Amino acid sequence: MSTSILGQFGSEWLYMESQTGAPEVPSDEDGLRLSEREHEIMHWVGLGKTNHEIGLILGISQFTVKNHLQRIFRKIDVRNRAQAVTRILALNSQSTSLQ
């Protein structure tokens, strides 16, 4: 069983997933400012969950999940969840290579 660790880096929240390969959401250094809920949504999207499944997990409707995803897509300049995961992975690899 994997565990999620929610760590705070400055004012930014970051999910770090152990043993599942879910994408880590980059820190504020990358200019990416997602809310805590948006980080939670992207964590579950990275694990392949549907809007319905994410809604059940977080106790919100699938339509609220969809609204969060649309906001995330605008923030990181992508059009769909696959691009969002890819973009976050790319941003994460950039941030780790700069350290």
N, C-alpha and C positions, 0 to 999 in steps of 0.2 A: 504494500500500500504506500502510495506517495503522500508527501506532505507539502502543503503550501506555507511559505513563510512570507509574511507581509512586513517588509522592512521600510524604514523611512530614511530617505536620503535628502537632507535639507527639507524643503517643503513638499517634496514629491514622494509618492508612495510607489513601491516597486514590488511586484510579485516575483518570487524566485521559486521555481518548481524543482523539486528533486525527483529523480527517477522517471519522469514522464516525458521530458523534452518539450514541455509547453514553453512558449516564448516568454522571455522576461521583458517587461516594459521598460524602455530606457528612462534614465533619470532626466531631471530638469536641464542638465548641461546640454542636451540635444535640442532644447527649445520645445520639447513635447510636453504639453501641460494637459494631462488627463485627470479627471476627478477620480476619487477613490472608487466610486461605482463604475466608472468607465474602465479602470484597471481591472476590476473584478470581471466585468463583461469580457474584456479581451483575454483574460486568463482562461475563461471557459471556452471562448471561441477558439483559442489556440489548442485546446484539448479536443476540438471537433464537435462540441455540443451545438445543438440547434437552438433557435430562439426559444422554442417551447421548453426545452430541457433547462436552459439557463434561467428562464422565468421560474420554473419549479424549484430549482436550486436556491435562487435568491429571494423567492417569495414575492415576485413581481409578475406582471402579465407579459406575455410574449410581445405585445405591442409596445410596452415600455422598453423592453430589450431592443426592439427594432429602432425606437427613437434614440436610444443611447448609441446604437451602432451608427446610425446616420450622422449623429453629432461627431462621433469618433472619426468616421470617414472624412468628414469635412476638415477636421483638425489635422489629420495626417495626410490629406490630399490623395485619397484612394476612392475607388468606386464599389468595392465589394469586400467581403470578409477574407477571401483568399489573398487579395492584395494587401489588406490591413495586416494580416499575420506576417506576410512577406516583408512588408515595410517595417514593422516593429522588429523583426529578426535582423533586418539590415541595419536599422538604427542601433540596435543592441550591439551588433558586431563592430560597428564604427566606434561606439563609446568604449568598448573593451580594448580595441586596438589603439586608442588614443592614450590609454593609461600606462 
